Amino acid sequence: MKISEASRHTGLSISTIRYYEQSGLCPTISRGADGQRQFNAHDLDWLLLLSSLRETGMPTAAMQEFARLYRRGNATVPERKAMLIDHQARLKERQSQLDRCRDLLTKKLSRYDEIIGDQI
């Protein structure tokens, strides 16, 4: 599939996909006889992983390290797994922070409802 289709499938902009490729974040994308990128299912899975890592706050440098390890093959699976476990732990902590903030806002909004209700 062409880059426009990969963009639609992953939700990433074409420029982001190109950036990920140029910065070494994704494996080499094959090209057709016409020179255009040809994405396969594996490429799309990789782009979706990159998108998820970025969306959840993994720094680009860490993503590049993850990609570098991936290119070295299965011998690096323990290192890659450790990176994802660390990232998951950071996400759990961030989720706890967000839950506390949401609870505070819920209480504040409830109080405002009480005040507004008293005025009616």
LOTIGU-351741 format. One record per residue: x, y, z of N, C-alpha, C in turn; residue in three letters. Coordinates in Angstrom, 2 decimals, padded with zeros to 5 digits. Example, Ala and Ser with C-alpha at 12.3 -4.5 7.8 and 13.67 -1.06 7.14 Angstrom:
LOTIGU-351741
{pt {013.19 -005.69 007.80} {012.30 -004.50 007.80} {013.20 -003.30 007.80} ALA}
{pt {012.85 -002.25 007.08} {013.67 -001.06 007.14} {012.90 000.03 007.87} SER}
This chain:
LOTIGU-351741
{pt {000.83 -001.18 000.00} {000.00 000.00 000.00} {000.87 001.23 000.00} MET}
{pt {000.36 002.29 -000.56} {001.10 003.54 -000.68} {001.05 004.33 000.63} LYS}
{pt {001.85 005.36 000.71} {001.98 006.13 001.94} {000.65 006.78 002.34} ILE}
{pt {-000.15 007.21 001.38} {-001.43 007.83 001.70} {-002.36 006.82 002.38} SER}
{pt {-002.32 005.58 001.93} {-003.13 004.53 002.55} {-002.59 004.20 003.94} GLU}
{pt {-001.28 004.16 004.07} {-000.67 003.90 005.38} {-001.04 005.02 006.34} ALA}
{pt {-001.08 006.23 005.86} {-001.47 007.38 006.67} {-002.91 007.21 007.17} SER}
{pt {-003.81 006.86 006.27} {-005.21 006.65 006.67} {-005.34 005.51 007.66} ARG}
{pt {-004.60 004.44 007.43} {-004.71 003.26 008.29} {-004.17 003.52 009.70} HIS}
{pt {-003.09 004.28 009.80} {-002.44 004.49 011.10} {-002.89 005.76 011.81} THR}
{pt {-003.48 006.69 011.05} {-003.83 007.98 011.64} {-002.66 008.94 011.72} GLY}
{pt {-001.52 008.53 011.20} {-000.33 009.40 011.18} {-000.34 010.22 009.90} LEU}
{pt {000.16 011.43 009.98} {000.26 012.24 008.77} {001.36 011.67 007.88} SER}
{pt {001.28 011.99 006.63} {002.31 011.54 005.68} {003.67 012.09 006.09} ILE}
{pt {003.69 013.34 006.53} {004.98 013.93 006.93} {005.55 013.23 008.17} SER}
{pt {004.69 012.80 009.08} {005.17 012.06 010.26} {005.75 010.71 009.85} THR}
{pt {005.08 010.03 008.95} {005.59 008.74 008.47} {006.95 008.94 007.81} ILE}
{pt {007.07 009.96 006.99} {008.36 010.24 006.35} {009.43 010.57 007.39} ARG}
{pt {009.05 011.35 008.39} {010.00 011.70 009.46} {010.45 010.43 010.19} TYR}
{pt {009.50 009.56 010.53} {009.86 008.32 011.23} {010.83 007.50 010.39} TYR}
{pt {010.61 007.45 009.10} {011.51 006.68 008.23} {012.88 007.35 008.14} GLU}
{pt {012.90 008.65 007.92} {014.17 009.36 007.75} {015.01 009.39 009.02} GLN}
{pt {014.34 009.37 010.17} {015.07 009.44 011.43} {015.49 008.06 011.94} SER}
{pt {015.20 007.02 011.17} {015.62 005.68 011.55} {014.71 005.01 012.56} GLY}
{pt {013.52 005.55 012.74} {012.60 004.96 013.71} {011.89 003.72 013.18} LEU}
{pt {011.79 003.59 011.90} {011.14 002.39 011.37} {012.08 001.69 010.40} CYS}
{pt {011.87 000.41 010.26} {012.69 -000.34 009.31} {012.55 000.24 007.92} PRO}
{pt {013.48 -000.08 007.06} {013.45 000.40 005.69} {012.16 -000.04 005.01} THR}
{pt {011.47 000.92 004.43} {010.24 000.64 003.71} {010.62 000.30 002.26} ILE}
{pt {010.09 -000.81 001.79} {010.42 -001.19 000.41} {009.78 -000.20 -000.56} SER}
{pt {010.33 -000.16 -001.73} {009.83 000.74 -002.77} {009.52 -000.06 -004.02} ARG}
{pt {008.47 000.38 -004.69} {008.07 -000.26 -005.93} {008.97 000.20 -007.07} GLY}
{pt {008.72 -000.33 -008.25} {009.49 000.03 -009.44} {009.38 001.52 -009.74} ALA}
{pt {008.28 002.11 -009.31} {008.07 003.55 -009.53} {008.75 004.42 -008.49} ASP}
{pt {009.42 003.77 -007.51} {010.14 004.50 -006.47} {009.30 004.89 -005.28} GLY}
{pt {008.01 004.60 -005.34} {007.13 004.96 -004.22} {007.18 003.89 -003.14} GLN}
{pt {007.04 004.36 -001.90} {007.05 003.44 -000.77} {005.90 002.44 -000.89} ARG}
{pt {006.19 001.22 -000.48} {005.19 000.15 -000.48} {005.13 -000.42 000.93} GLN}
{pt {004.08 -000.08 001.65} {003.93 -000.51 003.04} {003.22 -001.85 003.10} PHE}
{pt {003.70 -002.71 004.00} {003.04 -004.00 004.23} {002.47 -004.01 005.65} ASN}
{pt {001.85 -005.10 006.03} {001.21 -005.19 007.35} {002.22 -005.00 008.48} ALA}
{pt {003.41 -005.54 008.31} {004.44 -005.39 009.34} {004.82 -003.91 009.51} HIS}
{pt {004.95 -003.21 008.40} {005.27 -001.77 008.46} {004.18 -001.00 009.20} ASP}
{pt {002.94 -001.33 008.90} {001.82 -000.66 009.57} {001.82 -000.94 011.07} LEU}
{pt {002.07 -002.18 011.44} {002.15 -002.52 012.87} {003.24 -001.71 013.56} ASP}
{pt {004.37 -001.58 012.89} {005.49 -000.83 013.46} {005.12 000.65 013.62} TRP}
{pt {004.47 001.21 012.59} {004.05 002.61 012.67} {003.04 002.82 013.79} LEU}
{pt {002.13 001.88 013.97} {001.15 001.98 015.06} {001.84 001.92 016.42} LEU}
{pt {002.86 001.07 016.55} {003.62 001.01 017.80} {004.31 002.35 018.05} LEU}
{pt {004.98 002.88 017.03} {005.66 004.17 017.18} {004.67 005.26 017.58} LEU}
{pt {003.52 005.26 016.94} {002.49 006.24 017.25} {002.05 006.14 018.71} SER}
{pt {001.87 004.92 019.17} {001.45 004.70 020.55} {002.53 005.13 021.53} SER}
{pt {003.77 004.78 021.24} {004.87 005.17 022.12} {004.98 006.68 022.20} LEU}
{pt {004.86 007.34 021.06} {004.97 008.80 021.04} {003.79 009.45 021.76} ARG}
{pt {002.60 008.93 021.49} {001.39 009.49 022.10} {001.42 009.35 023.62} GLU}
{pt {002.08 008.33 024.10} {002.16 008.12 025.55} {003.41 008.72 026.16} THR}
{pt {004.10 009.55 025.39} {005.17 010.35 025.96} {006.57 009.79 025.91} GLY}
{pt {006.79 008.72 025.16} {008.16 008.22 025.07} {008.98 009.23 024.26} MET}
{pt {010.12 009.65 024.78} {010.95 010.59 024.04} {011.47 009.98 022.73} PRO}
{pt {011.69 010.83 021.75} {012.18 010.37 020.45} {013.49 009.61 020.60} THR}
{pt {014.37 010.08 021.46} {015.66 009.39 021.65} {015.45 007.96 022.13} ALA}
{pt {014.50 007.75 023.02} {014.22 006.40 023.50} {013.60 005.55 022.39} ALA}
{pt {012.75 006.17 021.59} {012.17 005.45 020.46} {013.26 005.05 019.46} MET}
{pt {014.23 005.93 019.25} {015.33 005.60 018.35} {016.17 004.46 018.90} GLN}
{pt {016.39 004.46 020.20} {017.13 003.36 020.83} {016.37 002.05 020.66} GLU}
{pt {015.07 002.09 020.88} {014.22 000.91 020.71} {014.34 000.38 019.27} PHE}
{pt {014.27 001.28 018.29} {014.38 000.90 016.88} {015.77 000.33 016.59} ALA}
{pt {016.79 000.94 017.17} {018.16 000.44 016.96} {018.28 -000.99 017.49} ARG}
{pt {017.73 -001.22 018.67} {017.76 -002.57 019.24} {016.98 -003.55 018.37} LEU}
{pt {015.84 -003.11 017.87} {015.03 -003.97 017.01} {015.82 -004.42 015.78} TYR}
{pt {016.54 -003.49 015.19} {017.32 -003.83 013.99} {018.42 -004.85 014.29} ARG}
{pt {018.84 -004.95 015.54} {019.88 -005.92 015.91} {019.30 -007.32 016.08} ARG}
{pt {017.98 -007.47 016.07} {017.37 -008.80 016.08} {016.90 -009.28 017.45} GLY}
{pt {016.54 -010.56 017.47} {015.93 -011.16 018.65} {016.84 -011.20 019.88} ASN}
{pt {018.13 -011.08 019.67} {019.04 -011.07 020.82} {018.77 -009.88 021.74} ALA}
{pt {018.11 -008.86 021.21} {017.84 -007.65 022.01} {016.44 -007.63 022.61} THR}
{pt {015.69 -008.71 022.45} {014.33 -008.75 023.00} {014.32 -008.44 024.50} VAL}
{pt {015.23 -008.99 025.31} {015.20 -008.64 026.74} {015.37 -007.13 026.99} PRO}
{pt {016.24 -006.48 026.23} {016.43 -005.03 026.39} {015.19 -004.26 025.96} GLU}
{pt {014.61 -004.67 024.85} {013.40 -003.99 024.37} {012.25 -004.20 025.35} ARG}
{pt {012.15 -005.41 025.88} {011.09 -005.69 026.85} {011.28 -004.82 028.08} LYS}
{pt {012.50 -004.68 028.54} {012.78 -003.84 029.72} {012.39 -002.38 029.44} ALA}
{pt {012.67 -001.91 028.23} {012.29 -000.54 027.88} {010.78 -000.37 027.94} MET}
{pt {010.04 -001.35 027.42} {008.59 -001.25 027.43} {008.02 -001.39 028.84} LEU}
{pt {008.64 -002.22 029.66} {008.20 -002.35 031.06} {008.40 -001.03 031.79} ILE}
{pt {009.55 -000.39 031.58} {009.81 000.92 032.20} {008.79 001.96 031.72} ASP}
{pt {008.52 001.94 030.43} {007.55 002.90 029.89} {006.16 002.64 030.47} HIS}
{pt {005.81 001.38 030.58} {004.51 001.02 031.16} {004.41 001.50 032.61} GLN}
{pt {005.49 001.38 033.36} {005.49 001.85 034.76} {005.28 003.36 034.81} ALA}
{pt {005.93 004.10 033.90} {005.72 005.55 033.84} {004.28 005.88 033.49} ARG}
{pt {003.69 005.10 032.59} {002.29 005.32 032.22} {001.35 005.06 033.40} LEU}
{pt {001.64 004.02 034.18} {000.81 003.73 035.35} {000.89 004.88 036.35} LYS}
{pt {002.06 005.41 036.56} {002.22 006.55 037.49} {001.48 007.76 036.95} GLU}
{pt {001.61 008.01 035.67} {000.91 009.15 035.07} {-000.60 008.97 035.17} ARG}
{pt {-001.07 007.74 034.96} {-002.50 007.47 035.08} {-002.98 007.74 036.50} GLN}
{pt {-002.18 007.37 037.49} {-002.54 007.66 038.89} {-002.64 009.16 039.12} SER}
{pt {-001.69 009.91 038.56} {-001.74 011.37 038.68} {-003.00 011.93 038.03} GLN}
{pt {-003.32 011.44 036.85} {-004.51 011.91 036.15} {-005.78 011.54 036.91} LEU}
{pt {-005.80 010.35 037.49} {-006.97 009.94 038.29} {-007.17 010.86 039.48} ASP}
{pt {-006.08 011.23 040.15} {-006.19 012.15 041.29} {-006.72 013.51 040.84} ARG}
{pt {-006.22 014.00 039.72} {-006.68 015.28 039.18} {-008.16 015.21 038.80} CYS}
{pt {-008.57 014.13 038.16} {-009.97 013.96 037.78} {-010.86 013.95 039.01} ARG}
{pt {-010.44 013.25 040.06} {-011.23 013.20 041.29} {-011.38 014.58 041.91} ASP}
{pt {-010.31 015.36 041.91} {-010.36 016.71 042.44} {-011.32 017.58 041.63} LEU}
{pt {-011.24 017.48 040.32} {-012.14 018.25 039.47} {-013.60 017.83 039.67} LEU}
{pt {-013.83 016.55 039.82} {-015.19 016.05 040.06} {-015.75 016.64 041.35} THR}
{pt {-014.93 016.68 042.40} {-015.37 017.26 043.67} {-015.66 018.76 043.51} LYS}
{pt {-014.79 019.44 042.80} {-014.97 020.88 042.60} {-016.24 021.15 041.80} LYS}
{pt {-016.47 020.38 040.75} {-017.68 020.56 039.95} {-018.93 020.24 040.76} LEU}
{pt {-018.86 019.24 041.61} {-019.98 018.91 042.48} {-020.28 020.06 043.42} SER}
{pt {-019.24 020.66 043.96} {-019.42 021.82 044.86} {-020.06 022.98 044.11} ARG}
{pt {-019.61 023.21 042.88} {-020.21 024.28 042.07} {-021.69 024.00 041.82} TYR}
{pt {-022.02 022.72 041.55} {-023.43 022.36 041.36} {-024.24 022.67 042.61} ASP}
{pt {-023.66 022.41 043.78} {-024.35 022.72 045.05} {-024.58 024.23 045.17} GLU}
{pt {-023.57 025.01 044.86} {-023.68 026.47 044.97} {-024.73 027.00 044.00} ILE}
{pt {-024.66 026.52 042.76} {-025.63 026.98 041.75} {-027.03 026.53 042.14} ILE}
{pt {-027.15 025.32 042.68} {-028.45 024.82 043.11} {-029.03 025.64 044.25} GLY}
{pt {-028.17 026.13 045.15} {-028.63 026.95 046.27} {-029.15 028.30 045.79} ASP}
{pt {-028.70 028.75 044.64} {-029.09 030.06 044.13} {-030.39 030.03 043.35} GLN}
{pt {-030.85 028.85 043.03} {-032.09 028.74 042.22} {-033.31 028.80 043.08} ILE}
